[in-house]
Amino acid sequence: MDTRAPSSSDSAGEPSAADGCRTHAERAPAADAVLLLPVTNRGVIVATDKPSTIEIGIHWLSITAFTNPSNLVRHVMGELLRQPLSSPEEWDKVFADTGRSGRRYKKIFAGPLGMRLYGFPGTQIHCHMEIPGEALEHLGQVATVDFLASMQELTHTDVERSEKPEPEPRPVKWRVTRIDIAFDRVPFTPRQAFDAWVRGDVRCAASRKSYKWIESEDGNTLYIGSRTSDRFARIYDRRGFTRVEMELKGPWGEGIALLIARAPHSEWRDLVLGYLRQFLDFVDARTGGSITRAELLPWWAAFAAGAERASKRFERGDAGLEILDRSKRYLNRLLPSLCVLKQGLGVSLDELCEGVALTLSPKHQQRLAEIQRALGFA
């Protein structure tokens, strides 16, 4: 058992005091407003009609986009902050150069609401943005989820081309590299969770040896899993209430972020609770005959409030979601041309496809196989 004080890396992304919640309308900045840090930091609050006082929200969001910093900043200002730039050249006035470098990027820029932009890696054209809980709490869940959905429409609009007619805009490749989900005011304490962990009353995807318990005058913290893994959880009460925080990176962060972007707001709560339960459940190991069928401990069952464990997994190397999203974007770009062919020439697209299917190139055959595997047909 490790009772040392947490390092700076252990506490990265953890909150300051939370006292009060404003509606999205109250949080939304005016078009000419100066964006300031909010007075609280609870992440994006999710309204729910479930009989529970638990507050659930996004508490951290990191995105890597394979485009120029100016293009990503333009999109963030227009789609997330709702303050479009008057010209693309103004991006470095909103995100100021700090004069520092880091994470293999030559420049770090400081933006509104504590956002950070990392740009100019020196090799490929890509950039990275971190949006902390302060910004997400200020902007609200609707704006954050809508922004995630809008990232699928981000195109390379800043690339000059001389071809005529002008080609269709190319979609930008992007991915969520980290997303933190916070569950505030849960009906148990870190000590209860730690005691259950020590007893073995737990069903967890992380190793039973992969934990850290810290006691201090400010409160208690239980860390579960490794910060270097794709899934990590912490349970702490240093803010006057108990928070469960799930940190997701790699394919788990990317996959769950895409599911959040697609899900109706009414389903958001059960979605994220289901993926927390897939990673961690506190159970009564004496029941059910085995740990996989054991009943939930009463305080954890009250927290889950009927949310079922998620079944879908996002392992490294599983690019199913990305393949389907890329195919959908490609189809959306082709639809106008397909409509012209069908209605203008009176041809049957089904007949055309049947004729071409026999002569597909190896490249297109591979793409077809990838889509079929992603859909579970192969």
C-alpha positions in Angstrom: 0.0 0.0 0.0 1.4 3.4 -1.0 0.5 6.3 1.3 2.8 8.9 -0.3 1.4 12.2 -1.4 0.5 12.2 -5.1 2.9 13.6 -7.6 1.9 16.3 -10.1 1.1 13.7 -12.7 -1.2 11.9 -10.2 -3.3 15.0 -9.7 -3.3 16.2 -13.3 -6.8 17.3 -14.3 -8.2 17.1 -10.8 -10.7 19.8 -9.7 -10.9 22.8 -7.6 -13.8 23.5 -5.2 -17.3 23.1 -6.7 -20.1 25.2 -5.4 -23.1 25.7 -7.7 -24.2 25.0 -11.2 -25.5 27.4 -13.9 -27.6 26.5 -16.8 -26.2 26.3 -20.3 -27.9 29.6 -21.3 -26.3 31.4 -18.4 -22.9 29.9 -19.2 -23.0 30.7 -22.9 -20.8 33.8 -23.7 -22.1 36.6 -25.8 -20.5 37.2 -29.2 -18.4 40.0 -28.0 -17.8 38.8 -24.5 -14.3 38.3 -23.0 -14.0 34.7 -21.9 -13.1 34.4 -18.2 -12.4 31.4 -16.0 -15.6 30.3 -14.2 -15.9 30.3 -10.5 -16.4 26.5 -10.3 -14.8 23.5 -11.9 -17.2 20.5 -12.0 -17.0 19.7 -15.7 -20.0 19.5 -17.9 -23.2 18.9 -15.8 -25.7 16.5 -17.2 -29.4 17.0 -16.4 -31.3 13.8 -15.8 -34.8 12.7 -14.7 -33.3 9.8 -12.8 -34.1 9.9 -9.0 -30.5 10.8 -8.1 -28.5 13.8 -7.0 -25.4 12.6 -8.8 -23.9 15.1 -11.2 -22.0 13.7 -14.3 -19.9 15.7 -16.6 -16.9 15.8 -19.0 -14.0 17.2 -17.0 -11.1 17.1 -19.5 -10.9 16.9 -23.3 -7.8 16.5 -25.5 -8.0 16.4 -29.3 -5.3 15.8 -31.9 -6.2 17.0 -35.4 -4.0 16.5 -38.6 -4.3 20.0 -39.8 -2.7 23.4 -39.2 -3.3 25.2 -35.8 -5.1 28.0 -37.6 -7.7 25.6 -38.9 -8.3 23.9 -35.6 -8.5 27.2 -33.7 -11.0 28.6 -36.3 -13.2 25.5 -35.7 -13.0 25.7 -31.9 -13.8 29.4 -31.9 -16.8 29.0 -34.2 -18.3 25.7 -33.0 -17.4 25.5 -29.3 -17.0 29.1 -28.1 -19.5 30.5 -30.7 -17.1 33.4 -31.4 -16.1 33.0 -35.0 -12.9 34.6 -36.1 -13.4 37.5 -38.6 -10.4 36.2 -40.5 -8.3 33.0 -40.2 -5.1 35.1 -39.7 -6.4 36.2 -36.3 -6.0 32.8 -34.7 -2.7 33.6 -33.0 -4.2 36.7 -31.3 -6.7 34.5 -29.5 -4.2 31.7 -28.7 -1.0 33.6 -27.6 2.4 32.1 -28.1 3.8 31.2 -24.6 7.4 31.1 -25.9 7.7 27.5 -24.7 7.7 24.1 -26.3 6.6 20.6 -25.2 5.2 17.2 -26.1 7.4 17.2 -29.2 5.8 20.4 -30.4 7.8 23.5 -31.1 5.3 25.9 -29.8 2.6 26.0 -27.0 -0.2 28.6 -27.2 -2.4 29.7 -24.3 -6.1 30.2 -25.3 -9.4 31.3 -23.6 -10.6 29.5 -20.5 -7.3 27.8 -19.8 -7.2 26.0 -23.2 -3.7 25.0 -24.5 -2.7 24.4 -28.1 0.4 22.5 -29.1 1.6 23.2 -32.7 4.4 22.8 -35.3 5.8 19.4 -34.5 8.4 19.7 -37.3 7.3 16.5 -39.1 3.7 15.9 -40.0 1.1 18.7 -40.1 -0.9 18.2 -36.9 -1.7 19.9 -33.7 -3.1 19.1 -30.3 -5.5 20.9 -28.0 -6.3 20.5 -24.3 -9.6 21.8 -23.0 -9.7 21.6 -19.2 -12.7 21.2 -16.9 -13.0 24.9 -16.2 -13.7 25.6 -19.9 -16.1 22.7 -20.2 -18.1 23.7 -17.1 -18.3 27.2 -18.4 -19.6 26.2 -21.9 -22.0 23.5 -20.8 -22.8 20.0 -22.0 -24.8 20.9 -25.1 -22.0 23.0 -26.5 -19.4 20.4 -25.7 -21.2 17.4 -27.2 -22.2 19.5 -30.2 -18.6 20.4 -30.7 -17.5 16.8 -30.6 -20.1 16.0 -33.3 -19.0 19.0 -35.4 -15.4 17.7 -35.4 -16.5 15.1 -38.0 -17.2 18.0 -40.4 -13.8 19.7 -40.0 -12.2 20.2 -43.4 -8.9 21.5 -44.8 -10.2 24.9 -45.7 -6.8 26.6 -45.2 -5.1 24.7 -48.0 -4.7 26.6 -51.3 -5.3 24.7 -54.5 -5.1 25.8 -58.1 -7.3 23.0 -59.6 -10.4 24.1 -61.5 -13.1 23.3 -60.8 -12.3 23.6 -57.1 -12.2 20.2 -55.5 -14.4 19.1 -52.6 -13.0 20.1 -49.2 -10.9 17.2 -47.7 -12.0 16.0 -44.2 -9.5 16.4 -41.4 -8.3 13.3 -39.6 -8.7 13.8 -35.9 -9.1 11.8 -32.7 -9.9 12.3 -29.0 -6.7 11.3 -27.1 -8.1 11.8 -23.6 -11.6 12.4 -22.1 -12.3 12.5 -18.4 -15.8 11.8 -17.0 -16.6 13.0 -13.5 -19.3 11.6 -11.2 -19.9 14.1 -8.4 -21.7 13.6 -5.0 -21.9 9.8 -5.2 -23.5 8.0 -2.2 -20.3 6.5 -0.7 -16.9 7.4 0.5 -13.4 6.7 -0.8 -12.8 4.6 2.4 -15.8 2.4 1.6 -14.4 1.8 -1.9 -10.9 1.1 -0.5 -12.2 -1.4 2.1 -14.2 -3.2 -0.6 -11.1 -3.3 -2.8 -8.9 -4.8 0.0 -11.6 -7.4 0.8 -11.8 -8.5 -2.8 -15.3 -7.2 -3.3 -14.5 -5.8 -6.7 -14.8 -6.7 -10.3 -12.2 -4.6 -12.3 -10.5 -4.7 -15.6 -7.3 -3.4 -13.9 -5.0 -5.7 -11.9 -5.9 -6.0 -8.3 -2.3 -4.9 -7.5 -2.7 -1.7 -9.5 -4.0 0.7 -6.9 -2.8 3.4 -4.5 -4.5 4.6 -1.3 -3.6 8.1 0.0 -4.8 9.6 3.3 -4.3 13.3 4.0 -5.7 16.1 6.1 -7.6 17.3 3.0 -9.3 14.0 2.3 -8.7 10.5 1.0 -8.0 9.2 -2.5 -8.1 5.8 -4.1 -6.4 5.4 -7.4 -7.4 2.3 -9.5 -5.3 1.2 -12.5 -2.3 2.8 -14.1 -2.1 6.4 -15.4 -0.2 5.0 -18.4 -3.1 2.7 -19.4 -6.1 3.5 -21.5 -8.5 3.4 -18.5 -7.8 4.8 -15.1 -10.1 5.8 -12.2 -9.8 7.8 -9.0 -12.2 8.2 -6.1 -11.6 11.1 -3.7 -13.4 13.5 -1.3 -11.0 16.4 -1.0 -13.7 18.8 -2.2 -16.3 18.2 0.5 -18.1 15.5 -1.5 -17.0 12.2 -3.1 -16.1 12.2 -6.8 -15.5 9.2 -9.0 -13.4 10.2 -12.1 -12.8 8.0 -15.1 -9.9 8.9 -17.3 -10.0 7.5 -20.8 -7.2 7.6 -23.4 -6.3 5.8 -26.7 -9.0 3.8 -28.4 -11.2 4.0 -25.3 -11.1 7.8 -25.2 -11.7 8.0 -28.9 -14.4 5.4 -29.1 -16.5 6.6 -26.1 -16.1 10.3 -27.1 -17.7 9.4 -30.5 -20.5 7.5 -28.8 -21.2 10.5 -26.6 -21.3 12.8 -29.7 -23.9 10.5 -31.3 -26.1 9.7 -28.3 -29.2 11.7 -27.4 -28.8 13.7 -24.3 -31.3 11.6 -22.5 -29.1 8.5 -22.9 -25.8 10.2 -22.0 -26.0 9.3 -18.2 -26.5 5.5 -18.7 -23.9 5.5 -21.5 -21.0 6.8 -19.4 -22.1 4.9 -16.3 -22.2 1.7 -18.4 -18.6 2.2 -19.4 -17.5 3.0 -15.9 -19.2 -0.3 -14.7 -17.4 -2.2 -17.5 -14.1 -1.1 -16.0 -15.1 -1.2 -12.3 -17.8 -2.7 -10.2 -17.9 -3.1 -6.4 -19.7 -6.4 -5.6 -20.4 -8.8 -2.8 -18.0 -11.6 -3.7 -20.0 -14.0 -1.4 -23.0 -13.9 -3.8 -23.7 -15.3 -7.2 -21.3 -18.2 -7.1 -18.5 -16.3 -8.9 -17.1 -12.8 -9.1 -18.6 -12.3 -12.6 -22.1 -13.0 -11.3 -21.8 -11.4 -7.9 -24.4 -8.8 -6.8 -23.5 -5.2 -6.5 -22.8 -3.8 -3.1 -25.8 -1.7 -2.0 -24.0 1.7 -2.1 -22.6 1.0 -5.6 -26.0 -0.2 -6.8 -27.5 3.0 -5.6 -24.8 4.9 -7.6 -25.4 2.8 -10.8 -29.2 3.4 -10.5 -30.0 0.6 -12.9 -27.4 1.5 -15.6 -26.3 -1.7 -17.4 -22.6 -2.6 -18.0 -21.5 -1.7 -21.5 -20.5 -4.6 -23.7 -18.6 -2.9 -26.5 -14.9 -2.7 -26.2 -12.3 -0.5 -27.8 -9.0 -2.3 -27.9 -5.9 -0.9 -29.5 -5.8 -1.9 -33.2 -9.7 -2.1 -33.4 -10.4 0.8 -35.8 -14.1 -0.2 -36.5 -15.6 3.1 -35.3 -13.0 5.2 -37.2 -13.6 3.1 -40.4 -17.4 3.6 -40.2 -17.1 7.3 -39.5 -14.7 7.8 -42.4 -17.0 5.8 -44.7 -20.0 7.9 -43.6 -18.2 11.2 -44.3 -17.0 9.9 -47.7 -20.6 8.9 -48.6 -22.0 12.3 -47.6 -19.5 14.0 -50.0 -20.5 11.6 -52.8 -24.3 11.8 -52.4 -24.8 15.0 -54.5 -23.0 13.5 -57.4 -24.8 10.2 -57.0 -28.1 12.0 -57.0 -27.2 13.8 -60.3 -26.3 10.4 -61.9 -29.4 8.7 -60.8 -31.9 11.4 -61.6 -30.2 13.0 -64.6 -29.2 9.9 -66.4 -31.9 7.7 -65.1 -29.5 4.9 -64.1 -29.8 2.4 -61.3 -27.1 2.7 -58.7 -27.7 -0.9 -57.7 -27.0 -2.1 -61.2 -23.9 0.0 -61.5 -22.6 -1.4 -58.3 -23.2 -5.0 -59.3 -21.3 -4.4 -62.5 -18.3 -2.8 -60.8 -18.2 -5.2 -57.8 -16.6 -7.9 -60.1 -13.7 -5.6 -61.0 -12.9 -3.9 -57.7 -9.2 -3.2 -57.2 -7.3 -4.8 -54.3 -7.4 -1.5 -52.5 -11.2 -1.2 -52.7 -11.7 -4.9 -51.8 -9.7 -4.2 -48.7 -11.8 -1.2 -47.8 -15.0 -3.3 -48.3 -13.6 -6.1 -46.0 -12.8 -3.5 -43.3 -16.3 -2.1 -43.4 -17.9 -5.5 -43.2 -15.7 -6.5 -40.2 -16.6 -3.2 -38.5 -20.3 -4.0 -39.0 -19.8 -7.5 -37.8 -20.6 -9.2 -41.1 -17.2 -10.9 -41.5 
